[in-house]
Amino acid sequence: MASCERFREAAAKAPLMQQALLVQRAGRIVHETYERGFDANAPHALYSGTKSFWGIAALEARAEGLFDLDEPVRSGYTVRMLLDMTAGYGFGGLGKAVPTYERALEIPLKNAPGSTFTYSGIPLQVFGTFFAERLAPRGRTPHEYLRERVLDPAGVNVSSWRTLSDGTHPLPTGAFLRARDWLAYGAYVLAHRDRYRDAFTGSARNARYGLCWWLGGPKMPPDLFYASGSGGQALYVIPSQELVAVRFSDGGSPNHPATVKKLLMTTEALTDLRS
């Protein structure tokens, strides 16, 4: 009875705008709920959660010898600086303001490369131009490479992508996935976290941001890494707990420490229920 009550209390504290919550522990889905009329098979916009694909894709490309993370790109910045948001670009290029590849290359730097962290969509679009050039001899686009080298092996289907005015898909945003597909992506990254460990190391300018992944901070598990999108979308991975969780929402500002705390409470309650 006590464990059931704890589960109900944890569930009752879920954010009011929440549409879906999935929790996987040790390879098994232990919690899956859909609310506010949201259907389990409906694709949802990840918004900036889309960014989490590109650090992983870049590490696969490095393993194949397509480029090195510390290879200069242009204007004094490297591939790594584009991915960890320290290349020197200012804030912008998010949501509907994502520039095309051509336009992104025209945007001047605001700061010296490596001098500051600024969260922005512009550096990922610049990375997209660089990545597209390296893939051109193969006749592949960055999104095709992502699908072939990461998403297909993970068993993940992207339901759709946004398309920009030049016919390309954006890198900082634009993916629509079912909750279970995003969960599968998180599980794949968890299973291969040693291969992708460089994605989960912060920079000198922001210890809480790796290669397109946010990292655990105060009041959060130290090994946590997560993807975060506008309106409360989130993918959490906690290796020490063998835990992956997806949250979809239709609005509100995310409080990641509070959400992670509730996830751990829910998981503990469910563990008690099964014991």
C-alpha positions as CSV (number, residue, x, y, z in Angstrom):
1,M,0.0,0.0,0.0
2,A,2.8,2.4,0.9
3,S,4.5,1.9,-2.5
4,C,1.3,2.4,-4.4
5,E,0.7,5.7,-2.5
6,R,4.2,6.9,-3.3
7,F,3.6,6.2,-7.0
8,R,0.4,8.1,-7.0
9,E,2.0,11.0,-5.2
10,A,4.9,11.1,-7.8
11,A,2.4,10.9,-10.7
12,A,0.3,13.7,-9.2
13,K,3.2,16.0,-9.2
14,A,3.7,15.7,-13.0
15,P,3.8,19.0,-14.8
16,L,0.3,20.2,-15.8
17,M,1.2,20.6,-19.5
18,Q,2.7,17.1,-19.8
19,Q,1.5,15.0,-22.8
20,A,3.7,11.9,-22.5
21,L,6.1,10.4,-20.0
22,L,8.0,7.2,-20.7
23,V,10.6,5.7,-18.4
24,Q,12.9,2.8,-19.2
25,R,15.0,1.1,-16.6
26,A,17.6,-1.6,-17.3
27,G,16.2,-2.1,-20.8
28,R,12.6,-2.4,-19.8
29,I,9.8,0.2,-20.0
30,V,8.5,0.6,-16.4
31,H,6.2,3.6,-17.0
32,E,4.3,4.9,-20.0
33,T,1.5,7.4,-19.8
34,Y,-0.2,9.7,-22.4
35,E,-2.3,12.7,-21.3
36,R,-4.2,15.7,-22.6
37,G,-5.5,13.7,-25.5
38,F,-2.1,12.9,-26.9
39,D,-1.8,9.6,-28.9
40,A,1.0,7.2,-28.4
41,N,1.6,6.9,-32.1
42,A,1.5,10.7,-32.8
43,P,4.8,12.3,-33.8
44,H,5.8,15.3,-31.6
45,A,8.2,18.1,-32.5
46,L,11.5,17.8,-30.6
47,Y,12.4,21.4,-31.2
48,S,15.9,21.9,-29.9
49,G,16.0,18.3,-28.7
50,T,16.9,17.6,-32.3
51,K,20.4,19.0,-31.6
52,S,21.3,15.9,-29.6
53,F,21.5,13.9,-32.9
54,W,24.5,15.9,-34.2
55,G,27.1,15.4,-31.6
56,I,26.6,11.6,-32.0
57,A,26.6,11.8,-35.8
58,A,29.8,13.9,-35.7
59,L,31.5,11.2,-33.5
60,E,30.5,8.6,-36.0
61,A,32.0,10.7,-38.8
62,R,35.2,11.2,-36.9
63,A,35.4,7.4,-36.4
64,E,35.2,7.0,-40.2
65,G,37.9,9.6,-40.7
66,L,35.7,12.2,-42.3
67,F,37.1,14.9,-40.0
68,D,38.6,15.5,-36.6
69,L,36.8,17.4,-33.9
70,D,39.7,19.9,-33.5
71,E,40.0,20.4,-37.2
72,P,39.8,24.1,-38.2
73,V,36.7,25.0,-40.1
74,R,36.9,28.7,-40.8
75,S,37.4,32.1,-39.0
76,G,39.5,30.4,-36.3
77,Y,37.0,28.0,-35.0
78,T,36.9,24.2,-35.0
79,V,34.3,21.5,-35.5
80,R,34.2,21.0,-31.7
81,M,33.5,24.7,-31.1
82,L,30.6,24.5,-33.5
83,L,29.1,21.6,-31.6
84,D,29.7,22.9,-28.1
85,M,28.5,26.4,-28.9
86,T,31.8,28.2,-28.3
87,A,32.6,29.1,-31.9
88,G,31.8,32.7,-31.3
89,Y,28.3,33.1,-32.9
90,G,25.7,35.2,-31.2
91,F,22.3,34.0,-30.0
92,G,19.8,33.3,-32.8
93,G,19.0,30.8,-35.5
94,L,16.4,29.0,-33.4
95,G,12.8,28.1,-34.0
96,K,11.5,29.7,-37.2
97,A,14.6,31.8,-37.5
98,V,16.9,28.9,-38.5
99,P,19.0,30.2,-41.4
100,T,19.8,28.2,-44.6
101,Y,23.3,26.9,-45.0
102,E,24.2,29.8,-47.3
103,R,22.8,32.4,-45.0
104,A,24.5,30.9,-41.9
105,L,27.9,31.3,-43.6
106,E,27.2,35.0,-44.0
107,I,26.5,35.7,-40.3
108,P,29.5,37.3,-38.7
109,L,31.0,36.1,-35.4
110,K,30.1,38.1,-32.3
111,N,32.9,36.9,-30.1
112,A,36.4,35.4,-30.5
113,P,36.3,31.7,-31.1
114,G,36.6,29.7,-27.9
115,S,36.1,32.8,-25.7
116,T,32.4,32.2,-24.6
117,F,29.5,29.9,-24.7
118,T,26.3,31.1,-26.5
119,Y,23.4,28.8,-27.1
120,S,22.4,29.2,-30.7
121,G,21.2,27.4,-33.8
122,I,23.7,29.2,-36.1
123,P,26.8,27.1,-35.3
124,L,24.9,23.9,-36.1
125,Q,23.8,25.2,-39.5
126,V,27.5,26.2,-40.2
127,F,28.5,22.7,-39.1
128,G,25.8,21.4,-41.6
129,T,27.6,23.2,-44.4
130,F,30.9,21.7,-43.4
131,F,29.4,18.2,-43.0
132,A,27.6,18.4,-46.3
133,E,30.9,19.3,-48.1
134,R,32.6,16.3,-46.5
135,L,29.8,14.0,-47.5
136,A,29.4,15.3,-51.0
137,P,31.8,12.7,-52.5
138,R,29.5,10.0,-51.1
139,G,26.4,11.6,-52.5
140,R,24.9,11.8,-49.0
141,T,23.5,14.7,-47.0
142,P,24.0,15.1,-43.2
143,H,20.5,13.9,-42.5
144,E,21.0,10.8,-44.7
145,Y,24.2,10.1,-42.9
146,L,22.5,10.5,-39.5
147,R,19.8,8.0,-40.6
148,E,22.2,5.4,-42.0
149,R,24.9,5.6,-39.3
150,V,22.9,6.3,-36.1
151,L,19.1,6.2,-36.4
152,D,18.7,3.0,-38.4
153,P,21.1,1.0,-36.1
154,A,19.1,2.4,-33.1
155,G,15.8,1.3,-34.6
156,V,14.6,4.9,-34.6
157,N,12.2,6.4,-37.2
158,V,12.0,10.1,-37.7
159,S,8.4,10.7,-38.8
160,S,9.2,14.0,-40.5
161,W,11.6,16.9,-40.8
162,R,11.0,20.6,-41.3
163,T,12.2,21.8,-44.7
164,L,13.9,25.2,-45.2
165,S,13.5,27.5,-48.1
166,D,16.4,26.0,-50.0
167,G,15.0,22.5,-49.7
168,T,17.4,21.3,-46.9
169,H,16.4,20.2,-43.4
170,P,17.7,22.1,-40.4
171,L,20.1,20.7,-37.8
172,P,19.2,22.7,-34.7
173,T,15.5,21.8,-34.8
174,G,12.9,20.2,-37.0
175,A,12.6,16.5,-36.1
176,F,9.2,15.0,-35.3
177,L,9.3,11.6,-33.5
178,R,7.0,9.3,-31.6
179,A,7.8,9.1,-27.9
180,R,9.0,5.5,-28.2
181,D,11.3,6.4,-31.0
182,W,13.0,9.1,-29.0
183,L,13.2,6.7,-26.1
184,A,14.9,4.2,-28.4
185,Y,17.4,6.8,-29.4
186,G,18.2,7.5,-25.7
187,A,18.6,3.8,-25.0
188,Y,21.0,3.4,-28.0
189,V,23.2,6.3,-26.8
190,L,23.2,4.8,-23.3
191,A,24.3,1.4,-24.6
192,H,27.1,3.1,-26.6
193,R,28.0,5.8,-24.2
194,D,31.7,4.8,-24.0
195,R,31.9,5.2,-27.8
196,Y,30.3,8.6,-27.5
197,R,31.9,9.8,-24.3
198,D,33.3,12.9,-25.9
199,A,29.7,14.1,-26.3
200,F,29.3,14.2,-22.6
201,T,32.3,16.3,-21.6
202,G,31.7,20.0,-21.1
203,S,33.9,22.8,-22.5
204,A,36.1,25.2,-20.6
205,R,33.4,27.8,-21.2
206,N,30.4,25.7,-20.1
207,A,31.0,22.6,-18.0
208,R,27.3,21.8,-18.4
209,Y,27.2,21.5,-22.2
210,G,29.0,18.9,-24.3
211,L,28.6,18.1,-28.0
212,C,24.9,19.1,-28.4
213,W,23.9,17.5,-25.0
214,W,23.2,19.2,-21.7
215,L,25.0,17.7,-18.7
216,G,24.0,17.3,-15.1
217,G,24.3,20.2,-12.8
218,P,23.4,21.1,-9.2
219,K,20.7,18.9,-7.6
220,M,21.0,16.5,-10.5
221,P,22.8,13.1,-10.9
222,P,26.4,13.9,-11.9
223,D,26.3,11.4,-14.8
224,L,23.1,12.7,-16.2
225,F,23.0,14.0,-19.8
226,Y,19.9,15.2,-21.6
227,A,18.4,16.8,-24.6
228,S,16.0,19.7,-24.1
229,G,13.5,21.3,-26.5
230,S,11.2,24.3,-26.4
231,G,8.0,23.9,-24.4
232,G,9.2,21.2,-22.1
233,Q,10.4,18.4,-24.4
234,A,13.2,16.3,-22.8
235,L,15.2,13.1,-23.2
236,Y,17.0,12.2,-20.0
237,V,19.8,9.5,-19.7
238,I,21.2,8.5,-16.3
239,P,23.8,5.7,-16.8
240,S,24.2,5.0,-13.1
241,Q,20.5,4.2,-12.9
242,E,20.3,2.5,-16.3
243,L,17.5,5.0,-16.9
244,V,16.2,6.7,-20.0
245,A,13.1,8.9,-20.0
246,V,11.2,10.9,-22.5
247,R,8.8,13.8,-21.7
248,F,6.6,15.5,-24.3
249,S,4.7,18.6,-23.4
250,D,2.5,21.2,-25.1
251,G,3.9,24.2,-23.2
252,G,5.5,25.5,-20.1
253,S,9.1,26.2,-19.1
254,P,11.0,23.0,-18.1
255,N,12.5,22.7,-14.6
256,H,14.9,19.9,-15.3
257,P,16.2,19.3,-11.7
258,A,12.6,19.0,-10.5
259,T,11.6,16.7,-13.4
260,V,14.6,14.4,-12.8
261,K,13.8,14.2,-9.1
262,K,10.2,13.2,-9.9
263,L,11.5,10.6,-12.4
264,L,13.7,9.0,-9.8
265,M,10.8,9.1,-7.3
266,T,8.5,7.4,-9.8
267,T,11.1,4.8,-10.7
268,E,11.7,4.0,-7.0
269,A,8.0,3.6,-6.4
270,L,7.6,1.3,-9.4
271,T,10.6,-0.7,-8.2
272,D,8.9,-1.1,-4.9
273,L,5.6,-2.1,-6.6
274,R,7.4,-4.9,-8.4
275,S,9.4,-6.1,-5.4
